Amino acid sequence: MAIEMRTEVQGMTAEQIQDFVAQVVMPKIKTFPGFIAHASGATEGGCYVTEF
């Protein structure tokens, strides 16, 4: 069964999130069974992160 997790992070830029995800999140999350994709982008006042 697939799930979607979405988080909105206030006060961080899309660039900051992309750096954090690339260095900390992706190396670990890619090893999780069922991982499909990651997406992130800017919102008003912060950014969002979505994982499938």
CORPEHU-V790572 format. One record per residue. N is the residue number from 1. RES is the residue in one small letter. PHI is phi as a letter, one per 30 degrees, with the letter a starting at -180 (none if undefined). D_LAST is the distance of its C-alpha to the last C-alpha in Angstrom with 1 decimal. Layout:
n:N res:RES phi:PHI d_last:D_LAST
n:N res:RES phi:PHI d_last:D_LAST
//
This chain:
n:1 res:m phi:none d_last:10.5
n:2 res:a phi:d d_last:6.9
n:3 res:i phi:b d_last:5.8
n:4 res:e phi:b d_last:4.7
n:5 res:m phi:b d_last:6.6
n:6 res:r phi:b d_last:9.0
n:7 res:t phi:b d_last:12.1
n:8 res:e phi:c d_last:15.2
n:9 res:v phi:c d_last:17.5
n:10 res:q phi:d d_last:21.1
n:11 res:g phi:i d_last:23.6
n:12 res:m phi:c d_last:21.5
n:13 res:t phi:d d_last:21.5
n:14 res:a phi:e d_last:18.7
n:15 res:e phi:d d_last:20.6
n:16 res:q phi:d d_last:20.7
n:17 res:i phi:d d_last:16.9
n:18 res:q phi:d d_last:16.5
n:19 res:d phi:d d_last:19.1
n:20 res:f phi:d d_last:17.7
n:21 res:v phi:d d_last:14.3
n:22 res:a phi:d d_last:16.1
n:23 res:q phi:d d_last:18.6
n:24 res:v phi:c d_last:17.1
n:25 res:v phi:d d_last:13.3
n:26 res:m phi:e d_last:12.4
n:27 res:p phi:e d_last:15.2
n:28 res:k phi:d d_last:14.1
n:29 res:i phi:d d_last:10.3
n:30 res:k phi:d d_last:10.9
n:31 res:t phi:d d_last:13.1
n:32 res:f phi:d d_last:10.9
n:33 res:p phi:e d_last:11.1
n:34 res:g phi:j d_last:8.1
n:35 res:f phi:d d_last:6.1
n:36 res:i phi:c d_last:5.2
n:37 res:a phi:a d_last:5.2
n:38 res:h phi:b d_last:6.5
n:39 res:a phi:b d_last:8.7
n:40 res:s phi:a d_last:11.7
n:41 res:g phi:a d_last:15.1
n:42 res:a phi:d d_last:18.3
n:43 res:t phi:b d_last:19.3
n:44 res:e phi:d d_last:22.8
n:45 res:g phi:i d_last:23.7
n:46 res:g phi:l d_last:20.6
n:47 res:c phi:a d_last:17.0
n:48 res:y phi:c d_last:13.5
n:49 res:v phi:b d_last:10.4
n:50 res:t phi:b d_last:6.8
n:51 res:e phi:b d_last:3.8
n:52 res:f phi:c d_last:0.0
//
